[in-house]
Amino acid sequence: MIAGIILAAGRSSRMGRVKALLPSGDGRTFLGRVAATLAEAAIEPVVVVVAPASLAPIAAAVRDTALPVAVAVNPEPDRGQLSSLVAGLDALAGLAVDAVAVTPVDHPLVSPATVRRLVEAWRASAAPIVRPHHRGRHGHPAIFAAALFEELRAGDPSLGARSVVARHASRALDVPVVDPGAFEDIDTPDDYARLIGTPLPAV
């Protein structure tokens, strides 16, 4: 079983509002689109990790739109993305999870075909890490095998998952993809306008 972890506990300081609830241009929110993309690749269960400050609105959106995700809280999101990844692993504890596909919520444009290709590559290789790759860049989602879970838990939050990735780089599998959505993060109103094709909606 490959589970999913959607990282949505950032401050969104440059965007100025909760990214998970932004419209993605197709009638869904960022969170709704990412959740649907993971579901199309048969990734389940899926956990979205949020900050305490955004728990209420995100939990309400999940409930009101019946998104196929569970909500977990990172009590200390300022410790960085690795702390959110670990909160996601904690939420999945006790389940027979063979790997997790991890993606930030600000990458809503990755295609289902890309995620399916990553899943197929992981199943065929059982590599410790599988990532999309294009012209020297790595994108999202990244798949981490269960053998790395404890190493991720013990990682230095200030370094994120980079130190774990570096230790296993020789056995990691880079999957060539031509999918801009796997590499584009939407961090600012300008990013939003450029990639979604419309100005950021007014609050």
Secondary structure by P-SEA (a helix, b strand, c coil): cbbbbbbccccccccccccccccccccccaaaaaaaaaaaaccccbbbbbcccaaaaaaaaaaaacccbbbbbcccccccaaaaaaaaaaaaccccccbbbbbccccccccaaaaaaaaaaaaaccccbbbbbccccccccbbbcccaaaaaaaccccccaaaaaaaacccbbbbbbcccccccccccaaaaaaacccccccc
